[in-house]
Amino acid sequence: MSSSSAAPGLSPATDRAPQSLCAREPRVPADRLVAEMVPPPRFDSVRFDTYVPDPGQPSQTEAVRVLAEFAAGLGGAHPAGAPRRGFLGFGRPKAHRSPAGPRGVYLDGGYGVGKTHLLASLWHATPAEPALKAFGTFVELTNLVGALGFQQTVRTLSGHRLLCIDEFELDDPGDTVLVSSLLGRLVDEGVALAATSNTLPGKLGEGRFASADFLREIQGLSARFRALRIDGEDYRHRGLPEAPRPFTDEQVTRTASATADASLDAFPQLLDHLAKVHPSRYGALTEGIGAVCLTRVRAVPDQSTALRLVVLADRLYDREVPVVASGSPFDQLFSEEMLNGGYRKKYFRAISRLTALARDGKKLVGAAAGD
């Protein structure tokens, strides 16, 4: 097959050796951590008008309206040290650097209701230069503090109009206090905030972290946030077919060889490799990968391994990297004990996202087989 006639996503050379994630040991300099605080590739083109509210969930439509107004109130970039506009767009003198009232919004909802879509849409809709607004996960934010130090992070982000934090981690009290202190300093500097969060250990409920708990955990910042509840079911499975069944090792290997820039790894070895790479580098680990092909998928053996896999699933989903796998189906990755424990929301999110990527991967398998 010539390169001109190759199917999209397929390599014209079907006999080349695929890449291996296990052979990668990425290094990420601190300045890159700052430059990459933008919505991930999956959310490059999302906007409020591309969010499709569930007709049976009016809170979704209301959230779009409120967030659009929120973004409009953040208009106008400001130079460092200049008077800044308040949360609702009203000017405030430099002598009053910490105004009363809300300075942020918290999106409260279960996995798969589109919180990240809305958070990224808010970032895109905020009328400021990209360099004056930041978007990252809680883990990326704590990594930035680790790389730059607390004071330098404050200085780096204090000139921003908006900081969006996706998947605010509340599992580690130390990190929660650290980030809460950082956000307090940024609010005092005029930075508006927007956040989603995960579940506290022991909080089962609906698989979502309730706004009352979030506001309690961020302590002195609670009065600065307006909570928006977003009800609904996981949109990734709304009206869609079930996840594809796992393929055979032969199908996975053939697809890896036929797909441009694909990686091929045995799942147990990949789990071992993830333990040697800091989660802040999982994005770099998957950079340039066209598809992730995995053989011998099985249930993860312990909680630490499971949490690393969750981060990898998030980075793959952000980058829209299809997944093709053999072995156990993705809904069997985590034990019943894990799915009933304090990190249940993370595990269900990982299953949801890997299932969505497996649907994309199924197309590659068919193309590699000539179907």
C-alpha positions as CSV (number, residue, x, y, z in Angstrom):
1,M,0.0,0.0,0.0
2,S,1.5,3.4,-1.0
3,S,1.6,6.3,1.4
4,S,-1.0,8.1,-0.7
5,S,-3.5,5.3,-0.3
6,A,-3.0,4.5,3.3
7,A,-6.0,4.7,5.5
8,P,-6.0,7.6,8.0
9,G,-4.0,6.7,11.1
10,L,-2.3,3.7,9.3
11,S,1.4,3.6,8.5
12,P,2.3,2.8,4.9
13,A,4.9,0.4,6.2
14,T,3.1,-2.4,8.0
15,D,6.2,-4.3,9.0
16,R,8.0,-1.7,11.1
17,A,8.5,-2.2,14.8
18,P,6.1,0.0,16.9
19,Q,7.4,2.2,19.7
20,S,7.4,1.2,23.4
21,L,6.3,3.5,26.2
22,C,8.5,1.4,28.5
23,A,11.6,2.7,26.6
24,R,10.7,6.3,27.2
25,E,12.1,8.3,30.2
26,P,11.0,11.9,29.6
27,R,12.4,14.9,31.3
28,V,10.3,18.1,31.6
29,P,12.0,21.4,32.5
30,A,10.2,23.9,34.8
31,D,9.6,26.5,32.1
32,R,7.8,23.9,30.0
33,L,5.4,23.2,32.9
34,V,4.4,26.9,32.8
35,A,4.1,27.1,29.1
36,E,1.9,24.0,28.9
37,M,-0.7,25.3,31.4
38,V,-3.4,25.5,28.7
39,P,-6.3,23.2,28.0
40,P,-5.1,19.8,26.7
41,P,-5.4,19.0,23.0
42,R,-8.8,17.2,23.4
43,F,-10.2,20.5,24.5
44,D,-8.5,22.9,22.0
45,S,-11.7,23.5,20.1
46,V,-14.4,23.2,22.8
47,R,-16.6,26.2,23.4
48,F,-19.8,26.9,25.3
49,D,-21.7,26.4,22.1
50,T,-20.2,23.0,21.5
51,Y,-21.3,21.7,24.9
52,V,-24.5,19.6,24.4
53,P,-26.6,19.8,27.5
54,D,-28.8,16.9,28.4
55,P,-32.4,18.1,27.9
56,G,-33.4,16.3,31.0
57,Q,-30.8,18.1,33.2
58,P,-31.6,21.9,33.3
59,S,-28.7,22.5,35.6
60,Q,-26.4,21.9,32.6
61,T,-27.9,24.7,30.6
62,E,-27.8,27.0,33.6
63,A,-24.2,26.2,34.1
64,V,-23.3,27.3,30.6
65,R,-25.2,30.6,31.1
66,V,-23.5,31.4,34.4
67,L,-20.1,30.5,33.2
68,A,-20.5,32.6,30.0
69,E,-21.4,35.6,32.2
70,F,-18.4,34.8,34.4
71,A,-16.0,34.8,31.5
72,A,-17.4,38.1,30.2
73,G,-16.8,39.7,33.6
74,L,-13.1,38.9,33.3
75,G,-12.5,41.0,30.3
76,G,-9.3,43.0,29.8
77,A,-5.7,42.0,30.4
78,H,-3.8,43.9,33.0
79,P,-0.1,44.7,33.3
80,A,1.7,43.7,36.5
81,G,1.1,46.3,39.2
82,A,-1.8,48.0,37.4
83,P,-5.3,48.3,38.9
84,R,-7.2,45.2,38.1
85,R,-10.9,44.6,37.5
86,G,-12.9,42.6,40.0
87,F,-14.6,39.3,39.6
88,L,-17.7,40.8,38.0
89,G,-15.7,43.3,36.0
90,F,-15.8,46.3,38.4
91,G,-12.6,48.2,38.8
92,R,-11.0,48.2,42.2
93,P,-8.1,50.4,43.6
94,K,-4.7,48.8,44.3
95,A,-5.1,49.6,48.0
96,H,-7.9,47.0,48.2
97,R,-6.3,43.9,46.9
98,S,-8.6,41.4,48.5
99,P,-12.2,42.3,47.7
100,A,-15.1,40.6,49.4
101,G,-17.4,38.3,47.5
102,P,-16.8,35.4,45.1
103,R,-13.6,35.3,43.2
104,G,-14.1,31.8,41.8
105,V,-16.5,29.2,40.6
106,Y,-16.6,25.5,41.5
107,L,-18.2,23.0,39.1
108,D,-19.9,20.3,41.2
109,G,-20.9,17.2,39.4
110,G,-20.2,13.5,38.7
111,Y,-17.8,12.1,36.2
112,G,-18.7,12.5,32.6
113,V,-21.1,15.4,32.9
114,G,-18.7,17.7,31.0
115,K,-17.1,19.6,33.7
116,T,-13.7,19.7,32.0
117,H,-15.4,20.7,28.7
118,L,-17.0,23.6,30.6
119,L,-13.8,24.6,32.4
120,A,-11.9,24.7,29.1
121,S,-14.7,26.6,27.5
122,L,-14.4,29.2,30.3
123,W,-10.7,29.5,29.6
124,H,-11.2,30.0,25.9
125,A,-14.1,32.5,26.5
126,T,-12.2,34.7,28.9
127,P,-11.1,37.7,26.9
128,A,-7.4,37.8,27.7
129,E,-4.2,36.7,26.0
130,P,-3.3,33.0,26.5
131,A,-0.3,34.0,28.5
132,L,-2.6,35.7,31.1
133,K,-4.7,32.7,31.8
134,A,-3.7,29.2,33.0
135,F,-5.3,25.8,32.9
136,G,-4.0,22.7,34.6
137,T,-4.9,19.8,36.8
138,F,-4.2,19.9,40.5
139,V,-1.3,17.6,40.0
140,E,0.2,19.9,37.4
141,L,-0.2,22.8,39.8
142,T,1.6,21.0,42.7
143,N,4.3,20.0,40.3
144,L,4.8,23.6,39.3
145,V,5.2,24.6,42.9
146,G,7.7,21.8,43.4
147,A,9.7,23.0,40.3
148,L,9.6,26.8,41.0
149,G,9.0,27.0,44.7
150,F,6.0,28.6,46.4
151,Q,7.0,32.3,46.1
152,Q,8.1,32.1,42.5
153,T,4.8,30.3,41.6
154,V,2.9,33.1,43.2
155,R,4.9,35.7,41.2
156,T,4.5,33.6,38.0
157,L,0.7,33.3,38.2
158,S,-0.2,36.6,39.9
159,G,-0.4,38.5,36.7
160,H,-3.0,36.1,35.3
161,R,-6.7,37.0,34.8
162,L,-7.8,33.4,35.4
163,L,-6.5,30.1,36.8
164,C,-8.5,27.0,36.0
165,I,-7.8,23.9,38.1
166,D,-9.2,20.6,36.9
167,E,-9.6,17.6,39.2
168,F,-8.7,19.4,42.4
169,E,-7.1,16.6,44.5
170,L,-8.3,16.4,48.1
171,D,-6.8,13.1,48.9
172,D,-3.6,14.5,50.5
173,P,-4.2,17.1,53.3
174,G,-0.7,18.5,52.9
175,D,-1.1,19.3,49.2
176,T,-4.6,20.6,49.8
177,V,-3.3,23.1,52.4
178,L,-0.4,24.0,50.0
179,V,-2.7,24.8,47.1
180,S,-5.3,26.5,49.2
181,S,-2.5,28.9,50.5
182,L,-1.4,29.5,46.9
183,L,-4.9,30.3,45.7
184,G,-5.4,32.6,48.6
185,R,-2.3,34.6,47.6
186,L,-3.4,34.6,43.9
187,V,-6.9,35.8,44.8
188,D,-5.3,38.7,46.8
189,E,-3.5,39.5,43.6
190,G,-6.7,39.7,41.6
191,V,-6.6,36.3,39.9
192,A,-10.0,34.7,39.3
193,L,-10.4,31.0,40.0
194,A,-12.4,28.1,38.5
195,A,-12.2,24.5,39.7
196,T,-13.5,21.0,39.6
197,S,-12.6,18.4,42.2
198,N,-12.4,14.7,43.0
199,T,-13.7,12.7,45.9
200,L,-12.3,12.7,49.4
201,P,-11.3,9.3,50.8
202,G,-14.4,7.7,52.4
203,K,-16.8,9.9,50.5
204,L,-18.8,7.5,48.4
205,G,-22.3,8.9,47.7
206,E,-22.8,9.5,44.0
207,G,-19.2,9.2,42.9
208,R,-18.9,12.9,43.1
209,F,-17.3,15.4,45.6
210,A,-20.0,17.6,47.1
211,S,-19.5,21.3,47.0
212,A,-20.0,21.7,50.8
213,D,-17.0,19.3,51.3
214,F,-14.9,21.2,48.7
215,L,-15.6,24.5,50.3
216,R,-14.8,23.2,53.8
217,E,-11.5,21.7,52.6
218,I,-10.3,25.0,51.1
219,Q,-11.1,26.7,54.4
220,G,-10.6,30.4,54.1
221,L,-11.2,30.5,50.4
222,S,-14.8,29.1,50.7
223,A,-16.4,32.5,50.6
224,R,-14.6,33.3,47.3
225,F,-16.3,30.4,45.4
226,R,-19.7,30.1,43.9
227,A,-20.8,26.5,43.5
228,L,-22.5,25.3,40.3
229,R,-24.0,21.9,40.5
230,I,-24.1,20.0,37.2
231,D,-26.4,17.0,37.3
232,G,-26.5,14.2,34.7
233,E,-25.1,10.9,33.6
234,D,-21.7,10.2,32.0
235,Y,-22.0,11.7,28.5
236,R,-19.4,9.3,27.2
237,H,-21.9,6.4,27.5
238,R,-25.1,8.4,26.8
239,G,-26.7,6.6,23.9
240,L,-23.4,4.9,22.9
241,P,-22.7,1.2,22.4
242,E,-21.0,-0.8,25.1
243,A,-17.2,-0.8,25.1
244,P,-15.6,-3.2,22.5
245,R,-14.5,-6.5,23.8
246,P,-10.8,-7.0,24.2
247,F,-9.0,-8.1,21.1
248,T,-6.5,-11.0,20.7
249,D,-2.7,-10.4,21.2
250,E,-2.3,-11.0,17.4
251,Q,-4.9,-8.3,16.6
252,V,-3.2,-5.8,18.9
253,T,0.2,-6.5,17.6
254,R,-0.9,-6.3,13.9
255,T,-2.7,-3.0,14.7
256,A,0.4,-1.6,16.4
257,S,2.5,-2.4,13.3
258,A,0.0,-1.0,10.9
259,T,-0.7,2.3,12.8
260,A,1.4,5.4,12.5
261,D,3.3,6.2,15.6
262,A,1.7,3.5,17.7
263,S,3.2,2.0,20.8
264,L,3.1,-1.6,21.8
265,D,3.6,-2.8,25.4
266,A,2.7,-5.6,27.6
267,F,0.4,-4.2,30.3
268,P,2.2,-5.6,33.3
269,Q,5.5,-4.2,32.1
270,L,3.9,-0.8,31.5
271,L,2.6,-0.7,35.0
272,D,6.1,-1.4,36.3
273,H,7.5,1.4,34.2
274,L,4.9,3.9,35.4
275,A,6.3,3.4,38.9
276,K,9.7,4.8,37.6
277,V,8.3,7.9,35.9
278,H,6.8,10.8,37.9
279,P,3.1,11.3,37.0
280,S,3.9,14.9,36.0
281,R,5.8,13.4,33.1
282,Y,3.0,11.1,31.8
283,G,2.0,13.7,29.3
284,A,5.5,13.8,27.9
285,L,5.6,10.0,28.0
286,T,2.8,9.8,25.5
287,E,3.9,12.8,23.3
288,G,3.7,12.0,19.7
289,I,2.1,8.6,20.2
290,G,-0.6,7.8,17.6
291,A,-2.2,4.9,19.4
292,V,-1.5,2.9,22.6
293,C,-1.6,-0.9,22.0
294,L,-1.5,-3.1,25.1
295,T,-1.4,-6.9,25.5
296,R,-2.2,-8.9,28.5
297,V,-4.3,-6.3,30.3
298,R,-5.3,-7.5,33.8
299,A,-6.6,-6.1,37.0
300,V,-4.1,-3.8,38.7
301,P,-2.5,-5.3,41.8
302,D,-2.6,-2.5,44.3
303,Q,-3.8,1.0,45.0
304,S,-0.6,2.8,44.2
305,T,-0.4,1.2,40.8
306,A,-4.1,1.9,40.2
307,L,-3.7,5.6,40.9
308,R,-0.8,5.9,38.5
309,L,-2.9,4.2,35.8
310,V,-5.6,6.8,36.4
311,V,-3.2,9.6,35.7
312,L,-2.0,7.9,32.5
313,A,-5.7,7.4,31.4
314,D,-6.3,11.1,31.9
315,R,-3.3,12.1,29.8
316,L,-4.3,9.7,27.0
317,Y,-7.8,11.0,27.1
318,D,-6.6,14.6,27.0
319,R,-4.6,13.9,23.9
320,E,-7.3,11.7,22.2
321,V,-4.9,8.7,21.9
322,P,-6.8,5.6,20.8
323,V,-6.2,2.4,22.9
324,V,-6.3,-1.1,21.6
325,A,-6.0,-3.9,24.2
326,S,-6.1,-7.6,24.7
327,G,-6.7,-9.4,28.0
328,S,-9.3,-8.3,30.6
329,P,-11.9,-5.6,29.7
330,F,-11.4,-2.2,31.2
331,D,-14.3,-2.5,33.6
332,Q,-12.3,-5.2,35.3
333,L,-9.2,-3.2,35.9
334,F,-10.1,-2.3,39.5
335,S,-11.2,-4.6,42.3
336,E,-14.5,-4.3,44.0
337,E,-12.7,-3.0,47.1
338,M,-11.1,-0.2,45.1
339,L,-14.4,0.7,43.4
340,N,-16.1,0.9,46.8
341,G,-13.2,2.9,48.4
342,G,-12.2,6.5,48.8
343,Y,-10.8,6.8,45.3
344,R,-13.8,5.3,43.5
345,K,-14.5,8.4,41.5
346,K,-11.0,8.3,40.0
347,Y,-11.4,4.7,39.0
348,F,-14.8,5.1,37.5
349,R,-13.4,8.1,35.5
350,A,-10.5,6.0,34.3
351,I,-12.8,3.2,33.2
352,S,-15.1,5.8,31.4
353,R,-12.2,7.4,29.6
354,L,-10.4,4.2,28.6
355,T,-13.7,2.9,27.3
356,A,-14.1,6.0,25.1
357,L,-10.6,5.6,23.8
358,A,-11.2,1.9,23.2
359,R,-14.0,2.8,20.9
360,D,-11.6,4.9,18.9
361,G,-9.1,2.0,18.9
362,K,-11.7,-0.4,17.4
363,K,-11.6,1.5,14.2
364,L,-7.9,1.1,13.9
365,V,-8.2,-2.7,14.4
366,G,-10.7,-2.9,11.6
367,A,-8.5,-0.8,9.3
368,A,-5.5,-2.9,10.0
369,A,-7.4,-6.0,9.1
370,G,-8.6,-4.4,5.9
371,D,-12.3,-4.3,7.0
